[in-house]
Amino acid sequence: MGITNRIAEEESSRANVANVSRRGFLQGIGGLTLGLQLLPGLSKTATAAPTSWTPNAFLRIGTDNTVTVIAKHLEMGQGSYTGLATLVAEELGADWDKVFVEGAPADVKLYANPAMGVQGTGGSTAMASSFEQMRHAGATAKAMIVSAAAARWNVSADTIAVKRNMVTHSASRRSATFGELAEDAAKQAVPQNVRLKDAKDFELIGKPRLARKDSAAKTDGSAIFTQDFKLPGMLVAVVAHPTRFGATVKSFDATKAKAVPGVVDVVKFDAADSHGFCGVAVLAKNTWAARQGRDVLEVQWDDTHAFKLSSEEVLAQYKAAAKTEGLIAGKKGDVGAALANPARLIEAEYEFPYLAHAAMEPLNCLVKLSADRCEIWNGEQWQTGDQGLVAQFLGLKPQQVFLMQLYAGGSFGRRANPFSDYVLESVAIAKAAREKGLDVPVKMVWTREDDMRGGYYRPMNVHRARVALDGDGKLVAWHERIVGQSIMKGTAFEAFMVKNGVDPTSVEGAADLPYDCANLQVELHTPATAGVPIQWWRSVGHSLTGFSTEGLIDEAAIAAGKDPLAFRLGLLSKYPRHRTVLQLAAEKAGWGKPMKQGPNGEKRGRGIAVHESFNTFVAHVAEVTVKGDGSLKVDRVVCAVDCGVAINPDVIKSQMEGGIGFGLAAALHGEITFTDGAVQQGNFDRYQVLRMNEMPVVEVHIVPSTEKPTGVGEPGVPPVAPAVANAIFAATDKRIRKLPIGNQLKKA
């Protein structure tokens, strides 16, 4: 049964989830509900029978022998549904073909991310925080099923085997399916302690070619994204936003908009998030009519307090700040003394532009309001934050705000907005419509241009650095000064994240530099003048510091007259996991072997970079070709990754490949620019993503490990740009310190 046919059943579903919470069964991995429950799913791919056993908050076993895993983490293409299902199915002994996955509703008591303390998906924590939690959920259910079989057959539980949804007792030649034992299992005592499998006994974890749980639905079109989801009587809202951040509505004329066939009404809504975004929404019976109405809507904006700077003006301010002392973010030794008279001194300034998240699915959200409740459907990434801020905006209690999780077509951090901007915008539109008598569900839809110009970018940065070597080529001093807006300041995270004025996400990867250097000082300037809304972007501060630190260390190696790989390895004696991925990537890439040069003046080069982020270690070796006219082609990237236990090797490889493509697009082309406060990019013509012919050959090598699993959604990004830039230097002797690379190599 598909999700679009289940609207009438959702009340029953939510009531059961609420019951679990009220009865206080959440202990450790989530409480056990002893009994059969009617729990209709929220996923079109789920086929569980109406009658099912819910042993805990993460699992449902149908009498038809299906297993449904309830995923507390959003599936936005990164493979979380597959990973979570793998963990449960491994310990449960489930048949992978009979395992389905549904998105969990908002309920922080049941579905909090242990790594974050709230319900949400971010920081590459989904698998790391779920590794034992979800395995315990599966193991507990398995123990109860085995107990049920043992009682039914009057045999010892130790003599029962479980495999592929089948429970067997070989001595008596008896067997039963999970579904057949579900009712009896519900009557068993909940075990307080269960033993998890030894890694040598894994049948799913770490195994390649395990089919993803979202692939089939996304291939045949049955997967439900927000754009697919409809409610009876629903109207679509397309919004006229101001061209400058901080502007407000002075007046508007809806005459032309209301004349468009299909347009029902036009409503103004008040600012609901921190950057004061407001607008006028055109409500129509379909998206096309709403967009046509929005395009002819006449709005007068008040720009009195709006952001009006250009990118060049902001950059000039940052460069000026970089020449002055900042707050100390990391320090050891005496940098001043070490820099006083070095044998060799490297001075460099790095420039980074604002970047959009540019996910394939623009932002959207469906809201249904009533007097005492708010229901929201979308690719929900930040349940606890969104639930709390929506409740505050509406004057409701958080438990009166219901968030239903659908698939998301990418995010890269954008949907986990700390101010709930697009969700609050959707709610504000629905509220304004209801106040005008339109008591219907409202789906807010952003176009690509709305999404590109809608704010919350990766912040612009300037890094000014000095690196010193002694007469033997030893690294003796590192001074890096970072200028950029703070992601955490002004958010709910500021109180416990920002210390002594320093936002750790601004300096991560630099303040904790792994390379052995006796004298290190990292400083931070956090400009308060820029009015551009910013937030985390895939790999957060690491995408910035990874480029500057790996560029600088490469320059230091060349200045010391040493091989860039050998130089790095010599400075990483205390960091064996950095060394391991470096050596593996170099070996697989043929580091040290001469590259075949191209014809007609083409130059080829090989570059290397390594970076740790989110407790995962990644090294890339990039190979590039620079043609006679200066045009650049990235030919190959060899990646080595150490992410602890590899839960799903194919997903890890996909995430490394995706991270490389994402990071490469930003390195080559990505840039959001402003003229008089207005964003100049609106679609992929001017904000270019990676084209198919630009994607290099990618090889991914996973380091075997018994360490706890860590994240893979973001760590593939930081080393890409520096590896490419270092390869460009190897080919041309030209250092790239400004992103995007763009036409910097082009000859006049």
ROKEFI-674796 format. One record per residue (C-alpha): residue in one letter; x, y, z. Coordinates in steps of 0.001 Angstrom, whole numbers, plus 500000, padded with zeros to 6 digits. Layout:
BEGIN
aXYZ;...
This chain:
BEGIN
m500000500000500000;g501508503369498984;i501881506412501173;t499396508412499150;n496720505875500073;r497504505948503759;i496545509462504733;a493455508268506565;e495547505826508602;e498191508285509815;e496278509229512957;s496409505600514046;s500122505426513327;r500936508525515326;a498748507445518205;n500688504194518542;v504039505958518474;a502806508368521135;n501636505432523257;v505108503920523232;s506548507190524473;r503911507681527192;r504399504230528616;g508070505039529126;f509472502072527259;l512483504039526015;q515412502551527888;g518812502287526260;i517990501243522717;g514295502107522915;g511505500469524872;l509738497289523937;t506051497216523151;l504789493814524132;g501891493063521893;l500634493242518337;q500066496733517033;l498485498297514019;l501249500582512724;p500707501673509123;g503952502695507446;l505015505989505948;s506939504487503042;k505556503325499733;t508177500590499642;a507000498966502874;t504713495981502480;a504184494896506072;a500805493419506913;p498444495518509037;t499044493198512014;s502586493261513289;w504786492932516340;t506770495998517419;p509533494743519709;n511137498183520016;a511113501671518555;f513317500703515619;l511737497512514404;r508453495986513307;i507912492372512277;g504823491563510262;t502820488380510448;d503533488124506723;n507224487656507687;t508388491093506618;v510815493145508711;t510461496928508781;v513274499032510196;i512270502471511496;a515034504881510477;k515632507820512783;h518006509341510215;l516926511027506993;e517671509290503706;m518915512021501390;g520988509862499086;q523800509046501509;g522627505488502214;s521466505823505818;y518393503631505273;t520592500820503989;g523132501216506766;l520576501251509585;a518754498271508104;t522037496379507810;l522770496805511509;v519349495581512596;a519164492753510067;e522639491473510961;e521770490814514597;l518188489796513908;g519167487195511339;a516809488720508790;d516360487911505135;w517650491042503361;d515020490690500651;k512265490912503253;v513644494006505001;f511962497374504404;v512697500812505835;e510456503662506966;g511350507140508164;a510696507749511856;p508358510546512954;a509622513361515160;d510000512034518693;v513182513004520514;k512430510605523370;l512505507649521003;y514751508755518188;a517399511122519531;n520768510929517818;p523082509858520669;a525932511880519168;m523880515081519117;g521380514773521959;v518555515718519603;q516766514027516748;g518450514958513513;t520848513839510819;g524177515613510486;g527868515662511202;s528290512301509465;t527054510669512688;a524237508428511468;m526156505138511407;a528638506042514119;s525879506816516602;s523727503850515569;f526246501029515367;e525472499434518717;q522020500944519228;m520506499390516108;r522359496103516561;h520929495849520076;a517467496447518651;g517884493510516290;a519536491241518845;t516813491867521427;a514074490981518974;k515959487863517906;a516306486706521526;m512546487044522049;i511791485148518846;v514145482351519886;s512524482225523327;a509117481923521709;a510277479041519514;a511955477289522438;a508770477515524504;r506595476325521619;w508801473317520874;n509873472667524480;v513580472736523586;s516580474684524795;a517083478087523203;d520753477182522699;t519738474498520202;i517846476905517919;a519331478561514857;v518144481730513110;k518833482591509493;r517012484624506828;n513763485114508801;m513626481413509610;v513956479789513032;t514982476121513024;h515583473279515436;s517580470765513461;a517312467864515940;s513519467770515725;r513388469115512162;r511028471871513161;s511024475387511791;a508951478554511773;t509170481993510248;f509454485257512144;g505893486031511147;e504580482759512506;l506327483360515827;a505508487075516135;e502481486693518423;d504290484312520782;a507424486485520746;a505398489461521923;k504591487544525122;q508231486833526022;a510152488668528709;v512381491407527383;p516025490364527854;q518057492889529793;n521336491895528198;v521919490450524769;r525161489345523193;l526111490924519901;k527825489006517124;d531559488807516822;a532818490526513684;k534013487202512247;d530395486032512174;f529006488987510229;e526916488011507233;l525768491477506147;i528031494040507814;g531080494648505687;k529824492616502750;p529870494137499246;r527048494094496716;l524297494417499311;a521365496007497479;r520453499472498748;k517011499813500256;d516168503027498403;s517487502163494940;a514527500268493513;a511943502898494483;k514127505718493203;t514618503845489944;d510994502993489223;g509655506338490458;s507702505026493424;a509907506786496005;i508038509567497782;f509706512976497921;t507929516109499116;q507067517072495555;d505255513727495155;f503216513992498329;k499715515451498117;l496810515962500505;p493159516528499611;g492398520202498928;m496079521125499007;l497293524406497514;v500803525068496233;a502667528212497321;v505412529839495262;v506993532850496914;a508233536275495850;h511327536934497981;p513292540190498191;t516460540334496141;r518448541554499159;f518747539889502543;g517032541923505240;a514574543708502940;t510881543747503848;v507608544085501970;k506537547708501513;s503469546979499392;f502220544625496706;d499603544454493957;a498132541002493386;t495835541929490501;k497853540307487729;a498709537280489831;k495073536583490687;a494186536773486997;v496316533677486258;p494090530580485846;g494490528288488856;v495617530995491281;v493404531003494384;d494829533839496500;v497926535838497400;v499158536244500987;k501896538246502652;f503762536491505442;d505956537941508144;a509602537142508761;a509938533922510675;d513661533273510814;s516838535037511858;h517776536793508629;g514376538447508446;f513307536730505267;c509743537545504381;g507711537624501225;v504466537302499358;a503154533845498468;v500952533005495514;l498618530110496336;a497370528025493437;k495951524648492537;n499259523521491044;t502910524513490968;w502891525915487419;a499993528259488099;a501582529396491371;r504861530106489610;q503166532021486789;g501281534069489371;r504433534788491334;d506241535934488186;v503648538650487451;l503168539702491069;e504096543336491696;v505953543872494970;q507627546994496334;w510460546240498759;d511868548307501606;d515677547950501416;t516445550333504276;h518090547697506441;a519093545265503699;f522540543883502934;k523951545943500039;l527625545059499768;s529345543430496818;s531538540342497046;e534562542508496313;e533729544814499208;v533326541938501650;l536571540376500429;a538421543667500914;q537164543877504500;y538334540330505160;k541764540929503677;a542195543995505843;a541180542029508948;a543634539253508065;k546484541727508521;t545573542314512163;e545741540084515232;g542764537849515878;l541493535718518755;i543763532798519617;a542129529535518516;g545147527263518928;k548654527834520215;k551833526027521181;g555432527194521413;d556555530673520424;v555530531399516838;g556805534973516940;a560335533932517825;a560364531077515313;l559241533411512535;a561749536139513405;n564587534895511194;p563770531563509533;a565948529872506930;r562940529667504631;l559627531498504919;i556429530769503005;e553766533464502976;a550395532779501427;e546866534127501339;y543910531896500502;e540540533140499264;f537282531192499455;p533937532391498036;y530434531885499365;l529031528560498159;a525473527287497736;h524465523792498785;a522889523267495347;a521120519983496102;m519220518428493215;e515897518859495037;p515174522543495809;l513654523244499206;n509987522407499731;c507648521581502583;l503990520612503090;v502072522001506072;k498608521249507432;l497426523545510238;s494524523365512632;a493743525201515828;d495781522939518066;r498185521039515829;c500618521436512970;e501488518575510635;i504527518806508362;w505779516525505596;n509181517052504017;g512712515702503696;e513058516329507413;q516650516512508650;w516394518516511867;q513362517177513720;t513947518476517230;g515018521951516139;d512240522352513593;q509628520995515977;g510635523415518732;l510857526530516564;v507601525818514750;a505859525303518092;q507289528584519363;f506176530443516244;l502622529083516459;g502260529244520231;l501921525470520473;k503694522815522501;p506346520769520645;q504227517628520982;q501517519387518969;v503870519640515974;f504064516418513957;l506899515991511466;m506753513181508907;q509984512245507187;l510020511727503404;y512977511184501096;a515174514201500357;g516992514752497086;g520231515831498730;s520930518430501391;f524668518783502138;g523599520489505371;r520962522849503984;r517856521080505319;a519335521042508828;n519024524793509116;p519622525979512707;f516878528600512289;s514390526265510542;d514118528904507843;y512298527139505024;v510128525102507394;l509075528247509252;e508436529981505943;s506077527167504962;v504301527367508315;a504061531169508104;i502431530904504661;a499955528278505855;k499151530447508888;a498595533543506737;a496383531529504377;r494327530138507251;e493823533615508653;k492316534569505277;g489897531653505428;l491932529147503368;d491886526284505858;v493700523820503590;p497106522123503467;v499779524255501786;k502871522979500009;m505606525587499695;v507782525000496613;w511022526817495867;t512253527002492300;r515927526457491540;e516417530222491496;d514677530584494866;d516944527883496244;m520155529394494849;r519306532882496100;g517648531796499318;g520616532264501585;y522480530116504089;y525689529543502198;r529099528239503115;p530809531380504428;m533379533386502508;n536845533063504075;v540306534568503845;h543254532668505355;r546578534459505741;a549497532201506652;r553220532086507302;v555134528821507498;a558819528614508450;l561507525972507837;d564977525679509342;g568181525107507393;d567553521355507290;g564094521775505838;k562355520997509139;l558962522581509808;v559510524950512753;a556591527436512707;w553015527646511472;h550960530827511784;e547495530887510189;r544955533674510542;i541362532871509511;v538676535431508690;g535084534309508205;q531566534447509587;s530657532144512438;i528152529385511806;m527413528869515494;k527099532439516746;g523501533556517018;t522210529981517097;a521069527738519939;f524527526117519802;e526489529256520629;a526345528882524415;f528101525523524493;m530051525605521218;v531634529065521086;k534380529480523684;n536171532782524300;g534672534116521106;v536034531268518964;d533672529133516888;p535429525746516622;t533827525054513242;s535708528060511848;v539123526669512768;e538676522887512772;g541390521198510753;a543823524054511386;a543819524680515143;d544272520911515597;l546852520525512819;p548230516967512905;y551662517785511457;d554534517903513950;c555410521571514441;a556875522938517669;n555469526433517176;l551887526843516004;q549393529661516291;v545973529855514680;e543932533046515025;l540345533880514143;h538474536984513067;t534681536676513032;p533279539609511039;a530023541057512316;t529397543353509346;a528439540868506636;g524694540313506404;v524784537136504351;p523044534161506038;i525426531220506385;q525356527716507799;w527203524424507690;w528049523079504257;r529247519568503526;s532266519004505831;v531773522445507443;g535066524212508304;h537140521305507039;s536295522184503435;l538155525464504005;t541029524511506289;g541677521307504338;f542589523425501322;s544805525905503138;t546671523418505354;e547299520858502623;g548332523585500198;l550754525038502747;i552263521691503695;d552818520962500008;e554569524311499573;a556705523529502607;a557708520165501147;i558827521757497889;a560692524513499747;a562463521842501798;g563412520005498613;k561530516897499669;d558910514648498118;p555423515849499254;l554446512351500411;a557678511688502279;f557552515136503876;r554041514504505202;l554880511040506494;g557878512448508347;l555617514859510243;l552897512349511149;s554688509942513480;k551960510440516102;y549125509951513632;p549276506389512264;r545842506494510632;h546820509571508591;r549957507706507531;t548037504584506582;v545628506307504195;l548442508385502703;q550543505317501997;l547600503337500621;a546451506096498277;a550015506716497110;e550647503036496485;k547452502538494494;a548078505714492483;g551633504791491575;w553127507708493467;g556732508326492483;k556382506746489068;p556797509142486137;m553593510275484443;k553157510034480705;q553097513555479334;g550490514546476773;p551054515891473253;n550898519470471957;g552198521190475056;e549951519342477506;k551377519066480999;r550440516428483550;g550881516359487288;r550064514333490366;g549143515827493756;i548346514424497180;a546380515562500236;v545153514031503486;h542617515240506017;e540721513981509040;s537159515087509603;f534364513550511666;n536876510970512963;t537429509613509453;f540754509733507630;v540870510310503884;a543754510722501454;h543383511609497780;v545889511470494960;a544748513541491980;e546112513398488453;v545530516365486155;t546208517471482607;v546744521138481753;k546446521743478028;g548367524296476019;d545593526887476332;g545484526472480105;s542294524404480242;l542262521872483060;k541110518255483171;v541151516182486347;d541853512719484978;r541907510487488023;v541448510557491780;v542637507690493957;c541061507702497409;a541983505814500559;v539582505979503494;d539746504729507066;c536280504939508608;g536553502111511096;v534331499094510520;a532976499310506990;i529256498647507482;n528359498916503785;p531475499005501555;d529481499912498444;v527832502840500239;i531232504016501491;k532632503932497976;s529598505792496663;q529965508457499333;m533658508922498588;e532882509164494859;g530057511599495540;g532190513670497902;i534945513855495305;g532498515017492633;f530892517517495007;g534213518922496204;l535594519036492686;a532591521027491431;a533189523605494150;a536936523698493499;l536567524194489756;h533437526332489475;g531559527043492733;e530974530673493627;i528103532783494944;t528738536461494262;f526932539683495201;t526421542969493434;d524848545678495585;g523636542928497903;a521921540846495212;v522961537270494448;q524158537002490860;q523653533251490398;g520224531693489934;n520596528358488208;f523190525864487054;d524136528013484076;r525899530525486327;y526476528262489333;q528038525369487519;v527982521909489015;l530266519206487702;r529453518108484167;m529609514438483265;n532652514935481063;e534467516588483978;m534100513674486381;p537440511897486744;v538042508184487059;v537744507484490790;e539222504568492694;v538276504033496324;h540248501829498701;i538878501130502185;v541333500469505002;p540371497260506871;s539661498187510464;t538199496933513706;e537740500462515087;k534204501723515674;p532587503024512479;t532780506725511737;g531171509011509164;v531576508935505390;g529040511476504130;e531390514451504422;p535049513398504863;g535627512746501158;v535259516455500369;p538140518310502138;p541161516648500442;v539842516999496863;a540576520644496147;p544102520618497646;a545022517372495890;v543998518940492572;a545762522228493332;n548924520370494306;a548715518352491083;i548391521599489121;f551591522840490740;a553350519584489881;a552322520096486267;t552809523862485875;d554748525258488875;k551741527530489509;r550220527640492993;i546443527913493272;r545443529785496418;k542104531168495318;l538922529166494754;p537282528438492470;i540117527553490124;g537982528705487195;n540074530271484460;q543173530982486527;l545259528749484258;k543857530113481011;k546288531987478798;a545328535397477441;
